[in-house]
Amino acid sequence: MLFVLACTLIQFSAAPNNFNLFFFYSILVLAAIYVLPLFNIESSCRKQAHAFSTDPLNANFFAKSDMIISETGIFDKASHAEVNYRWNGIIKKVETADHFLLYVSGNQAIIIPKRVIRSDAERTALRELFGKHISFSAEVGHLLKE
C-alpha cells in the first residue's frame, strides 16, 4: 500500500496532468489486492471443511454419542470416550437457532443439536436447567464483552 502511495506521489510530481488516470489505476490495484481475495473465502472454507471431514484422524469427531444432562452436569459417552462435565466448567453459553453451545474453553464447546430434543417441554426444561446451573457471566458475559 505504501508502495502504491509512493508511486502515486512520484507520478503526480512528474506529470500532474495524468494524476487522475494514475490515481484511478492505483485504486484498481488496491481493490485487486484487498477486495478480490474476499470472494475466495467461501471456497477456502469449503475446502478446509472437506479436508477435515474426510481425514480419518477426525473420524471420532463425527461419532455418535449419548448425552445425559442432569443436576450434576453433562455426561457424554461415545464408543471411544466418556466425558463428564461439571456445571461450573461451563464458561460460556450460546444459543443459536439450531444448537446450544456450551463452551468449556475459548475454542471447545459441547454442541447440543436442538433437533434431538423431542418436545417444547424438554427444550424448556433444558433451558431451566441451564439457568439454574450455568453462571450469569457464562450466560450473558460474552454479549457484554463483544
Phi, psi and omega per residue, in radians:
M1 nan -0.744 3.089
L2 -1.107 -0.615 3.110
F3 -1.083 -0.790 3.133
V4 -1.119 -0.711 3.112
L5 -1.119 -0.758 3.120
A6 -1.105 -0.737 3.109
C7 -1.111 -0.671 3.120
T8 -1.095 -0.789 3.140
L9 -1.156 -0.701 3.102
I10 -1.115 -0.754 3.129
Q11 -1.110 -0.707 -3.134
F12 -1.118 -0.727 -3.129
S13 -1.244 -0.543 -3.127
A14 -1.391 -0.707 -3.081
A15 -2.510 1.463 -3.090
P16 -1.071 -0.431 -3.134
N17 -1.243 -0.485 -3.118
N18 -1.676 0.183 -3.061
F19 -1.052 -0.782 -3.088
N20 -1.054 -0.740 3.134
L21 -1.164 -0.770 3.127
F22 -1.150 -0.678 3.100
F23 -1.075 -0.745 3.110
F24 -1.047 -0.799 3.120
Y25 -1.145 -0.604 3.097
S26 -1.113 -0.733 3.108
I27 -1.119 -0.698 3.102
L28 -1.089 -0.719 3.119
V29 -1.130 -0.769 3.110
L30 -1.091 -0.704 3.099
A31 -1.089 -0.742 3.129
A32 -1.105 -0.647 -3.100
I33 -1.313 -0.723 -2.993
Y34 -1.819 -0.512 -3.032
V35 -1.669 -0.773 -3.080
L36 -1.017 -0.676 3.096
P37 -1.061 -0.411 3.124
L38 -1.100 -0.486 3.135
F39 -1.295 -0.232 -3.124
N40 -1.652 -0.078 -3.052
I41 -1.093 -0.793 -3.112
E42 -1.069 -0.775 3.123
S43 -1.079 -0.734 3.130
S44 -1.113 -0.743 3.116
C45 -1.115 -0.718 3.110
R46 -1.082 -0.743 3.133
K47 -1.114 -0.741 3.128
Q48 -1.148 -0.716 3.120
A49 -1.123 -0.732 3.117
H50 -1.114 -0.772 3.126
A51 -1.073 -0.705 3.123
F52 -1.140 -0.804 -3.044
S53 -1.275 -0.404 3.137
T54 -1.678 -0.128 3.116
D55 -1.282 2.117 -3.123
P56 -1.056 -0.416 3.125
L57 -1.215 -0.273 3.141
N58 -1.783 0.209 -3.080
A59 -1.029 -0.641 -3.123
N60 -1.137 -0.426 3.117
F61 -1.080 -0.546 -3.082
F62 -1.764 0.123 -3.115
A63 -1.238 2.547 3.088
K64 -1.186 2.466 3.081
S65 -2.420 2.728 3.060
D66 -1.886 2.286 -3.083
M67 -2.079 2.311 3.066
I68 -2.040 2.102 -3.137
I69 -1.918 2.122 -3.059
S70 -2.436 -3.047 3.115
E71 -1.107 -0.449 -3.093
T72 -1.560 -0.314 3.138
G73 2.601 -2.654 -3.097
I74 -2.138 2.171 3.107
F75 -1.951 2.160 -3.103
D76 -2.099 2.146 -3.101
K77 -2.162 2.166 3.056
A78 -2.171 3.090 -3.111
S79 -1.150 -0.405 -3.053
H80 -1.882 -0.197 -3.075
A81 -2.851 2.782 2.994
E82 -2.251 2.290 -3.103
V83 -2.294 2.376 3.097
N84 -2.079 2.071 3.121
Y85 -1.855 2.247 3.023
R86 -1.512 2.670 -3.083
W87 -1.030 -0.630 -3.108
N88 -1.254 -0.105 3.070
G89 -1.502 -0.134 3.127
I90 -1.459 2.057 -3.084
I91 -1.762 -0.250 -3.113
K92 -2.786 2.405 3.086
K93 -2.147 2.258 3.096
V94 -2.254 2.339 3.068
E95 -2.009 2.169 3.059
T96 -1.884 -3.104 3.126
A97 -1.108 -0.523 -3.038
D98 -1.996 -0.204 -3.030
H99 -2.539 2.761 2.826
F100 -1.825 2.274 3.096
L101 -2.025 2.044 3.135
L102 -1.971 1.857 -3.040
Y103 -1.432 2.304 3.065
V104 -1.866 -0.160 2.995
S105 -2.702 -3.123 -3.098
G106 -1.088 -0.475 -3.095
N107 -2.302 0.304 3.113
Q108 -2.280 2.237 -3.094
A109 -2.340 2.653 2.935
I110 -1.486 2.131 -3.091
I111 -1.820 2.107 3.104
I112 -1.994 1.846 3.120
P113 -1.201 2.352 -3.134
K114 -1.215 -0.362 -3.124
R115 -1.157 -0.339 3.135
V116 -1.527 -0.137 3.096
I117 -1.497 2.092 -2.926
R118 -1.296 -0.477 -3.053
S119 -2.558 2.904 3.069
D120 -1.131 -0.573 3.123
A121 -1.123 -0.735 3.097
E122 -1.131 -0.694 3.131
R123 -1.116 -0.727 3.106
T124 -1.129 -0.754 3.118
A125 -1.097 -0.673 3.121
L126 -1.151 -0.748 3.096
R127 -1.093 -0.682 3.111
E128 -1.137 -0.696 3.111
L129 -1.128 -0.726 3.074
F130 -1.079 -0.798 -3.131
G131 -1.076 -0.591 -3.128
K132 -1.300 -0.642 -2.975
H133 -1.916 -0.361 -3.119
I134 -1.630 2.317 -3.057
S135 -1.102 2.729 3.141
F136 -1.061 -0.698 -3.135
S137 -1.150 -0.571 3.080
A138 -1.245 -0.550 -3.132
E139 -1.270 -0.799 -3.016
V140 -2.213 -0.077 -3.090
G141 -1.018 -0.698 -3.133
H142 -1.181 -0.412 3.093
L143 -1.269 -0.549 -3.110
L144 -1.402 -0.546 -3.074
K145 -1.367 -0.521 -3.030
E146 -1.502 nan nan
